[in-house]
Amino acid sequence: MKGDRTTETLKPGVLAALAAVALLVALATPALVKAQDKPAAPVAATPAAVTAPATPPRDPQVVRGEYLARAGDCISCHSRPNGKPFAGGLPMATPFGTIVSTNITPDPEQGIGRYTQDDFNRALREGKRKDGKHLYPAMPYTNFSRLTDADLQALYAYFTKGVQPAKQDNAKTDLPWPFSMRRLMAGWNMLYLPGKVYAPEAAQNAEWNRGAYLVQGLGHCGACHTARGITGAEKATTHSEGERFLAGAVIDGWYAQPLRNTATPGLATWTNQEIVDYLKTGRTAHTAAFGAMTEVVSNSTQHLSREDLGAIATYLKSLGGGDAVRPPAAAASASAAAIALRNGDVGRVGAMVYMNNCNACHRSDGQGAQKTFPTLAHNSAVAAKDPTSLIRVVLEGSAMAHTMEAPSRIAMPALGWRLTDANVADVLSFVRSSWGNAAAAVSASDVKKVRDSLAKTAKAAGK
């Protein structure tokens, strides 16, 4: 067929060329076979083919020290935003003026590179620098004084061998007179520095004592969750000093909630497992960390073992009265507030603000969505006696902690730009008195106080 080359007659020249190719292939085949029978020449090893030496194991003392430094949350206070880790520079507002955290990297000029183990111990137990001058108790050496020698040795190993030296120009602490006289701290220490290592209580088991050691010492929970007197000292530093220990306090514009096993607000309705989950992930089925606590979870508690977190829970649950039962979700769903909202009844003060700004996430029954949108019904944060944190969350918004086990950083938007002080007061009063909640109302003056404080802080920071 025309165009079908398979049926075309081959020309004599083409036949001759094909015959020549066939002859060459036949002559070459024996040589190829012999070449294949020969063993392959060894291939020289390339640098990439050489097995890399195993990474030497880390010094166990340094590893232990790193764990303890996380338990103490050292990085949160000794690192400024966008600064180098542990290089200091974070300004901390106190009633006595602004204190700037110091460089605790092993840099010999700006950090603790020239500190001996004894110097290090003296700083954490006595609140004294290498040059003998007193530290201010913004550094919680009153808590760290309870640490064992073994833990201080591990921490020293980590900060001198496991942390990168760093130089960083920071502002200096410059308190007004007379607080600028560091020697005054000698008298303060005589009154408030325990000066002794934690001693296990024989009447308690090992888990309880481990929890007490962590809470009172490295965790320095009382630094935020215990109210302070006019001298800046915590009103109680251990459970033996009474009910003021871990009874809640306002710090840095947030209300740090009570950590005692008391009825709302408190931990009476929390199980031990919920406390562990909260510290490990920053959230439970009922609530989530917010404000400054998100940083504590992200930088510190999520890195602790569940055994240590369980010990903390055991200790905290031993403080105060007995456990209480959290009402079932069905009770909130059947409450008058939930029924009214579902029926479009927004006659109560604050109900309309709630419907327009909160209902989509937290729902008409205040139950939210587990580990996504915190429940507002029987939430210890909602029922807190001091509404400062609630007001601030509504005004500024908040984001959940980012952790390895719960990486989603779900956030609540700021509503302060569109809600008046009266709006915020109304909606929070509504929430604090609905679905079984029975907390005190919030006033517009309460909101104004927080709003003005936030504006003042932002202005001082140049925002």
Backbone torsions as a table, in degrees:
resi	resn	phi	psi	omega
1	MET	NA	139.0	-179.5
2	LYS	-64.4	133.0	-179.1
3	GLY	91.5	-12.7	178.4
4	ASP	-97.9	101.8	-171.7
5	ARG	-67.6	-18.5	179.8
6	THR	-71.5	-15.0	-178.7
7	THR	-107.4	-0.3	-178.5
8	GLU	-74.8	148.9	176.5
9	THR	-77.2	128.1	-178.3
10	LEU	-75.6	140.4	179.9
11	LYS	-78.4	155.9	-178.8
12	PRO	-56.2	-37.2	-178.2
13	GLY	-65.6	-37.1	-179.8
14	VAL	-68.2	-39.4	178.9
15	LEU	-62.6	-38.5	179.8
16	ALA	-65.8	-40.5	-179.5
17	ALA	-65.9	-42.5	179.5
18	LEU	-64.0	-38.3	178.7
19	ALA	-63.4	-38.8	179.9
20	ALA	-65.4	-41.2	-180.0
21	VAL	-64.4	-42.3	-179.9
22	ALA	-61.7	-39.9	179.3
23	LEU	-63.7	-41.2	179.5
24	LEU	-64.1	-40.5	179.0
25	VAL	-64.1	-41.4	-179.5
26	ALA	-64.6	-40.5	179.7
27	LEU	-68.6	-33.2	-175.8
28	ALA	-81.4	-21.7	-172.8
29	THR	-59.9	-46.2	179.5
30	PRO	-58.3	-39.4	-179.2
31	ALA	-64.8	-38.9	179.7
32	LEU	-66.2	-38.7	-179.8
33	VAL	-65.2	-43.4	179.3
34	LYS	-63.0	-38.8	-179.8
35	ALA	-63.9	-36.1	-179.3
36	GLN	-71.5	-26.0	-179.7
37	ASP	-74.8	-21.0	-178.1
38	LYS	-73.9	142.8	176.4
39	PRO	-65.2	145.8	-178.7
40	ALA	-68.9	142.3	177.6
41	ALA	-67.3	142.4	179.9
42	PRO	-62.5	141.3	179.6
43	VAL	-94.0	126.7	179.5
44	ALA	-63.6	136.2	-179.7
45	ALA	-69.1	134.5	176.5
46	THR	-95.0	160.3	178.8
47	PRO	-53.8	-34.5	-177.5
48	ALA	-70.7	-25.1	-176.6
49	ALA	-83.7	-13.7	-179.6
50	VAL	-74.9	131.6	179.9
51	THR	-65.9	125.1	-179.7
52	ALA	-68.6	143.8	179.3
53	PRO	-63.9	146.1	-179.7
54	ALA	-62.9	142.6	177.8
55	THR	-65.3	126.4	-178.4
56	PRO	-62.6	142.5	-179.8
57	PRO	-63.0	146.0	178.8
58	ARG	-72.0	151.1	176.7
59	ASP	-59.6	119.7	-178.7
60	PRO	-55.9	-31.7	179.2
61	GLN	-67.4	-38.7	177.7
62	VAL	-68.2	-41.8	178.3
63	VAL	-60.7	-44.9	178.8
64	ARG	-63.6	-40.2	179.4
65	GLY	-64.9	-36.4	177.7
66	GLU	-64.0	-41.9	178.0
67	TYR	-60.8	-44.2	-179.1
68	LEU	-67.1	-36.8	178.0
69	ALA	-64.7	-34.6	175.7
70	ARG	-68.9	-40.3	178.0
71	ALA	-61.0	-34.2	178.5
72	GLY	-84.4	-5.1	179.5
73	ASP	53.3	40.0	-177.1
74	CYS	-61.0	-34.4	-173.7
75	ILE	-68.0	-28.5	-176.0
76	SER	-66.1	-39.9	-178.9
77	CYS	-90.3	-28.2	-175.8
78	HIS	-98.5	22.7	174.6
79	SER	-138.6	128.2	177.7
80	ARG	-90.4	160.9	177.5
81	PRO	-55.4	131.0	180.0
82	ASN	63.3	16.3	178.0
83	GLY	-97.6	-179.2	179.8
84	LYS	-82.9	144.0	-178.4
85	PRO	-56.4	129.9	176.5
86	PHE	67.0	10.2	-178.1
87	ALA	-88.4	6.2	174.6
88	GLY	75.6	-162.9	176.3
89	GLY	94.6	2.9	-179.8
90	LEU	-84.6	120.5	177.7
91	PRO	-78.2	132.7	-179.7
92	MET	-123.5	116.9	-178.9
93	ALA	-75.7	133.5	175.8
94	THR	-133.7	165.3	176.9
95	PRO	-62.1	-13.4	-176.7
96	PHE	-104.3	0.5	-178.0
97	GLY	128.5	-179.9	-177.9
98	THR	-91.9	126.5	177.9
99	ILE	-107.7	132.7	-178.3
100	VAL	-103.8	129.2	-178.2
101	SER	-67.0	153.3	-173.8
102	THR	-98.4	166.1	177.8
103	ASN	-79.8	120.2	179.0
104	ILE	-117.0	23.0	171.4
105	THR	-79.4	166.7	-179.3
106	PRO	-79.6	23.2	175.1
107	ASP	-64.6	129.3	-175.1
108	PRO	-72.1	-20.6	-176.9
109	GLU	-93.1	-50.5	-174.7
110	GLN	-103.0	-18.2	-174.7
111	GLY	-108.5	-143.6	-176.1
112	ILE	-111.6	26.8	-177.1
113	GLY	-62.0	-23.3	-179.9
114	ARG	-99.9	4.6	179.4
115	TYR	-74.5	135.2	169.6
116	THR	-86.9	174.1	176.3
117	GLN	-59.9	-38.8	179.0
118	ASP	-65.5	-40.4	177.0
119	ASP	-60.8	-43.9	-179.3
120	PHE	-62.8	-46.1	179.5
121	ASN	-61.1	-40.3	-178.6
122	ARG	-65.1	-36.2	178.9
123	ALA	-65.9	-43.6	-176.1
124	LEU	-80.8	-25.2	-177.1
125	ARG	-102.6	-28.3	-176.2
126	GLU	-117.6	-8.2	-179.2
127	GLY	68.8	41.4	179.9
128	LYS	-126.3	139.2	176.9
129	ARG	-77.3	176.1	179.0
130	LYS	-61.7	-34.8	-179.1
131	ASP	-80.5	3.5	176.9
132	GLY	91.4	-9.6	179.8
133	LYS	-75.4	153.3	-176.0
134	HIS	-79.4	143.8	170.4
135	LEU	-87.5	156.7	173.2
136	TYR	-85.8	147.7	-175.3
137	PRO	-74.4	13.0	165.4
138	ALA	-62.2	-28.7	169.0
139	MET	-84.7	116.6	-169.1
140	PRO	-75.6	57.0	-179.3
141	TYR	-68.3	-19.5	175.4
142	THR	-64.5	-32.1	175.2
143	ASN	-79.5	-44.8	-175.8
144	PHE	-68.2	-17.3	178.2
145	SER	-62.5	-16.0	-179.5
146	ARG	-84.0	-6.7	-175.1
147	LEU	-70.3	148.3	179.1
148	THR	-75.4	162.1	176.5
149	ASP	-59.1	-40.8	-177.6
150	ALA	-61.9	-42.2	-179.8
151	ASP	-69.8	-36.5	176.6
152	LEU	-65.3	-37.4	178.4
153	GLN	-65.9	-40.0	179.0
154	ALA	-67.2	-42.3	178.0
155	LEU	-62.3	-42.0	179.0
156	TYR	-62.6	-42.1	178.3
157	ALA	-60.4	-42.4	-178.9
158	TYR	-66.8	-47.6	-175.6
159	PHE	-72.7	-19.8	178.1
160	THR	-98.6	-23.2	-177.3
161	LYS	-118.6	-24.4	-173.5
162	GLY	-106.3	-4.3	-179.5
163	VAL	-112.4	138.2	179.3
164	GLN	-73.3	130.5	175.2
165	PRO	-60.7	142.4	-178.6
166	ALA	-146.6	135.3	172.0
167	LYS	-102.2	138.3	-178.4
168	GLN	-158.7	127.2	-180.0
169	ASP	-78.8	113.7	-179.9
170	ASN	-115.1	157.0	171.5
171	ALA	-66.5	156.7	179.7
172	LYS	-100.7	148.9	174.2
173	THR	-66.7	127.1	-177.4
174	ASP	-140.3	80.9	-178.5
175	LEU	-80.2	151.0	177.0
176	PRO	-69.6	156.1	176.6
177	TRP	-66.7	141.0	8.3
178	PRO	-94.0	1.2	-175.9
179	PHE	-67.9	-15.9	178.6
180	SER	-71.2	-13.7	179.8
181	MET	-84.6	98.7	-175.7
182	ARG	-61.9	-25.0	-178.2
183	ARG	-65.0	-17.8	176.2
184	LEU	-63.1	-23.2	-178.7
185	MET	-67.0	-18.6	178.0
186	ALA	-62.4	-43.9	177.8
187	GLY	-69.0	-39.0	178.7
188	TRP	-60.8	-43.6	-179.2
189	ASN	-64.4	-35.0	178.5
190	MET	-61.7	-31.7	-177.7
191	LEU	-85.6	-37.2	-166.7
192	TYR	-121.4	-9.1	-178.3
193	LEU	-86.2	118.0	-177.1
194	PRO	-58.4	-43.2	176.4
195	GLY	70.4	22.0	177.7
196	LYS	-148.5	147.4	-179.5
197	VAL	-71.6	149.5	179.3
198	TYR	-57.4	131.8	178.1
199	ALA	-110.7	118.9	179.6
200	PRO	-56.5	142.4	178.6
201	GLU	-88.6	122.3	-174.5
202	ALA	-62.8	-27.6	-177.3
203	ALA	-77.4	-10.1	-177.7
204	GLN	-109.8	157.8	180.0
205	ASN	-82.4	176.7	-175.3
206	ALA	-63.9	-38.5	-179.3
207	GLU	-64.4	-46.3	179.1
208	TRP	-59.9	-45.4	-179.2
209	ASN	-65.5	-36.8	176.5
210	ARG	-63.5	-43.1	178.1
211	GLY	-63.5	-42.9	178.5
212	ALA	-62.2	-41.1	179.3
213	TYR	-61.2	-43.4	-179.1
214	LEU	-70.6	-43.1	-177.9
215	VAL	-68.4	-45.9	-177.2
216	GLN	-78.1	-28.4	-174.4
217	GLY	-102.1	-100.7	-174.9
218	LEU	-55.4	-44.0	-177.5
219	GLY	-67.9	-20.8	-177.3
220	HIS	33.6	49.7	-177.1
221	CYS	-61.1	-34.3	-178.8
222	GLY	-65.2	-19.8	-179.8
223	ALA	-60.1	-28.0	177.6
224	CYS	-110.9	-35.6	-170.1
225	HIS	-95.7	3.9	175.4
226	THR	-120.3	133.6	-180.0
227	ALA	-65.7	154.3	-179.7
228	ARG	-114.1	153.7	177.2
229	GLY	-86.9	-172.6	-175.6
230	ILE	-68.2	-19.4	179.0
231	THR	-89.3	-2.1	179.8
232	GLY	89.5	1.2	179.1
233	ALA	-88.0	148.9	176.0
234	GLU	-64.5	140.3	-177.2
235	LYS	-71.1	-18.7	174.8
236	ALA	-155.3	138.8	-176.1
237	THR	-113.7	-11.3	176.1
238	THR	-145.1	168.9	178.9
239	HIS	-62.6	-25.6	-177.8
240	SER	-71.8	-12.3	-177.5
241	GLU	-96.5	8.1	171.3
242	GLY	109.3	-174.2	-171.0
243	GLU	-75.5	-7.8	177.6
244	ARG	-76.0	-16.4	178.5
245	PHE	-67.2	121.4	179.0
246	LEU	58.6	34.7	-179.0
247	ALA	-92.6	8.2	177.7
248	GLY	98.5	148.3	-179.6
249	ALA	-165.6	156.0	174.9
250	VAL	-91.7	128.6	179.2
251	ILE	-146.3	131.8	179.3
252	ASP	54.1	35.0	176.9
253	GLY	80.3	10.7	177.0
254	TRP	-124.7	150.5	173.9
255	TYR	-96.3	109.9	176.6
256	ALA	-80.1	116.6	-169.4
257	GLN	-70.0	159.6	175.8
258	PRO	-61.2	139.6	177.3
259	LEU	-109.5	20.9	180.0
260	ARG	-94.5	157.6	-178.5
261	ASN	-83.7	63.3	-179.1
262	THR	-115.4	164.4	178.5
263	ALA	-63.9	166.8	-175.4
264	THR	-50.3	127.0	-1.8
265	PRO	-83.6	137.5	-178.8
266	GLY	163.3	-167.8	-174.9
267	LEU	-103.0	11.0	-175.3
268	ALA	-60.8	-33.4	-178.8
269	THR	-91.4	-0.2	179.2
270	TRP	-90.3	139.7	170.4
271	THR	-86.7	163.2	175.8
272	ASN	-57.5	-40.8	-178.6
273	GLN	-64.9	-36.0	178.3
274	GLU	-66.0	-37.2	177.1
275	ILE	-64.5	-43.5	178.2
276	VAL	-61.4	-47.4	-178.9
277	ASP	-62.5	-40.7	-179.9
278	TYR	-61.7	-45.2	-178.9
279	LEU	-73.2	-26.9	-178.5
280	LYS	-84.1	-36.2	-173.1
281	THR	-121.4	-12.8	-178.7
282	GLY	83.2	9.1	-178.9
283	ARG	-159.1	156.1	172.8
284	THR	-133.4	-173.7	178.0
285	ALA	-68.3	-16.1	-173.4
286	HIS	-114.8	-23.0	-174.3
287	THR	-152.6	177.4	178.9
288	ALA	-150.0	152.2	177.1
289	ALA	-68.2	145.7	176.9
290	PHE	-144.8	168.4	178.2
291	GLY	61.7	-141.1	-176.5
292	ALA	-63.8	-23.5	-177.5
293	MET	-68.4	-24.6	178.3
294	THR	-64.2	-36.1	178.4
295	GLU	-69.6	-38.2	178.0
296	VAL	-61.6	-44.3	179.6
297	VAL	-66.1	-47.1	-176.6
298	SER	-64.8	-43.8	-174.4
299	ASN	-90.5	-20.6	-171.5
300	SER	-126.5	-76.5	-164.5
301	THR	-65.1	-28.6	179.4
302	GLN	-64.4	-21.4	-177.5
303	HIS	-88.6	-6.7	179.6
304	LEU	-80.8	153.4	178.2
305	SER	-68.5	155.5	177.8
306	ARG	-66.6	-24.6	176.0
307	GLU	-66.5	-45.3	178.4
308	ASP	-67.4	-39.9	177.4
309	LEU	-64.4	-37.0	176.3
310	GLY	-64.6	-36.0	177.3
311	ALA	-66.3	-40.9	176.6
312	ILE	-60.5	-44.8	179.8
313	ALA	-61.6	-42.9	179.5
314	THR	-60.1	-43.4	-179.8
315	TYR	-66.1	-48.2	-177.7
316	LEU	-62.2	-39.1	-179.5
317	LYS	-69.7	-12.3	178.3
318	SER	-87.5	-6.8	-176.8
319	LEU	-92.6	121.9	177.8
320	GLY	96.6	-153.4	-174.4
321	GLY	-83.2	-160.2	-177.9
322	GLY	-85.1	175.8	-179.6
323	ASP	-71.6	159.4	175.0
324	ALA	-128.6	157.9	-178.5
325	VAL	-98.0	129.0	176.7
326	ARG	-75.6	129.0	179.5
327	PRO	-57.7	146.2	-179.1
328	PRO	-65.8	155.4	-179.7
329	ALA	-59.7	-30.9	-178.7
330	ALA	-60.5	-31.5	179.9
331	ALA	-65.3	-40.8	178.4
332	ALA	-68.0	-38.4	-178.8
333	SER	-65.1	-30.8	-178.5
334	ALA	-94.2	5.3	-177.5
335	SER	-70.5	161.6	179.6
336	ALA	-60.6	-38.6	-179.1
337	ALA	-64.1	-43.8	-179.3
338	ALA	-64.9	-43.8	-179.3
339	ILE	-63.6	-42.7	-179.4
340	ALA	-62.7	-44.4	-179.5
341	LEU	-64.9	-41.5	179.3
342	ARG	-64.9	-28.5	179.0
343	ASN	-89.1	4.1	179.5
344	GLY	77.8	15.0	179.6
345	ASP	-88.5	107.3	-179.3
346	VAL	-117.1	36.2	-177.6
347	GLY	-73.2	-26.6	179.3
348	ARG	-68.7	146.6	177.4
349	VAL	-60.1	127.6	179.2
350	GLY	93.4	-15.3	-176.9
351	ALA	-65.8	-42.0	-179.8
352	MET	-65.3	-40.4	178.0
353	VAL	-63.1	-40.6	178.6
354	TYR	-64.2	-45.7	-178.4
355	MET	-61.0	-38.8	-176.3
356	ASN	-81.2	-23.1	-171.7
357	ASN	-123.0	-20.0	-170.6
358	CYS	-123.6	-30.4	-169.5
359	ASN	-60.2	-34.2	-175.9
360	ALA	-59.9	-34.5	-179.2
361	CYS	-99.9	-43.0	-173.3
362	HIS	-93.2	-7.3	172.2
363	ARG	69.5	165.4	-176.9
364	SER	-68.9	-23.2	178.7
365	ASP	-97.1	6.3	177.6
366	GLY	70.0	14.5	-174.8
367	GLN	-87.8	-16.9	-179.8
368	GLY	59.7	-145.3	177.0
369	ALA	-138.3	131.0	-172.7
370	GLN	-51.9	126.8	176.4
371	LYS	58.9	16.6	177.8
372	THR	-126.1	-61.6	174.7
373	PHE	-117.9	111.1	-173.9
374	PRO	-56.3	144.7	174.7
375	THR	-70.3	145.6	177.7
376	LEU	-101.5	-13.9	179.8
377	ALA	-83.5	124.4	179.0
378	HIS	56.8	36.9	176.3
379	ASN	-93.2	126.3	-176.3
380	SER	-63.0	-28.9	177.2
381	ALA	-70.5	-38.6	178.3
382	VAL	-65.5	-37.4	-175.7
383	ALA	-87.6	4.6	-178.0
384	ALA	-55.1	142.5	-178.5
385	LYS	-66.4	-28.2	177.4
386	ASP	-106.8	118.3	-175.0
387	PRO	-85.4	11.0	-175.3
388	THR	-52.4	-48.6	-177.4
389	SER	-64.9	-41.0	179.1
390	LEU	-61.1	-45.0	179.5
391	ILE	-60.5	-44.5	-177.1
392	ARG	-65.9	-38.9	178.3
393	VAL	-62.7	-41.6	179.5
394	VAL	-66.3	-42.1	-178.0
395	LEU	-70.6	-45.7	-171.9
396	GLU	-103.0	-17.1	-172.2
397	GLY	79.3	177.0	179.5
398	SER	-163.3	154.9	177.5
399	ALA	-123.0	145.8	178.5
400	MET	-69.3	160.2	176.8
401	ALA	-66.2	146.3	175.0
402	HIS	-98.7	116.3	-178.6
403	THR	-130.4	166.5	-179.1
404	MET	-65.4	-36.8	-178.2
405	GLU	-87.0	-18.0	178.1
406	ALA	-141.3	76.8	-172.0
407	PRO	-74.5	-16.5	-176.4
408	SER	-70.4	117.9	-177.7
409	ARG	-94.5	70.5	-177.9
410	ILE	-70.0	137.6	-173.7
411	ALA	-126.4	152.0	171.7
412	MET	-103.0	131.0	-177.9
413	PRO	-72.1	156.1	174.9
414	ALA	-72.1	138.4	-179.8
415	LEU	-118.0	-0.6	-177.3
416	GLY	-62.7	-25.9	-177.3
417	TRP	-71.5	-21.8	-176.8
418	ARG	-120.4	-9.2	178.0
419	LEU	-105.6	136.0	176.0
420	THR	-77.0	170.2	176.8
421	ASP	-59.1	-39.2	179.7
422	ALA	-66.8	-39.1	177.7
423	ASN	-60.0	-46.7	-178.5
424	VAL	-64.3	-43.5	179.3
425	ALA	-62.1	-42.7	-178.5
426	ASP	-64.5	-46.3	-175.6
427	VAL	-69.4	-37.2	179.2
428	LEU	-71.2	-35.2	175.8
429	SER	-65.3	-36.9	177.1
430	PHE	-63.2	-48.0	-178.1
431	VAL	-64.5	-39.7	-175.6
432	ARG	-76.0	-4.4	179.7
433	SER	-127.6	16.9	-179.1
434	SER	-117.9	161.9	173.9
435	TRP	58.4	27.0	-179.5
436	GLY	98.8	-7.2	175.7
437	ASN	-71.4	148.1	-178.6
438	ALA	-143.1	46.4	179.8
439	ALA	-93.0	165.1	-177.1
440	ALA	-68.8	154.5	179.4
441	ALA	-68.8	158.9	176.7
442	VAL	-107.6	138.3	-178.7
443	SER	-103.3	160.1	177.3
444	ALA	-62.1	-32.4	178.2
445	SER	-68.6	-32.4	174.8
446	ASP	-61.9	-44.1	-179.2
447	VAL	-66.6	-43.1	-179.7
448	LYS	-60.5	-39.6	179.9
449	LYS	-61.1	-45.1	179.3
450	VAL	-68.7	-42.3	-179.4
451	ARG	-61.7	-43.8	179.6
452	ASP	-64.8	-38.5	179.3
453	SER	-64.8	-41.2	178.8
454	LEU	-65.5	-39.4	178.9
455	ALA	-65.6	-38.3	178.8
456	LYS	-66.1	-42.3	179.4
457	THR	-65.0	-42.2	179.8
458	ALA	-64.3	-38.5	179.9
459	LYS	-65.9	-42.3	179.3
460	ALA	-64.0	-31.5	179.8
461	ALA	-85.3	-1.0	179.6
462	GLY	75.2	24.7	-179.2
463	LYS	-93.1	NA	NA
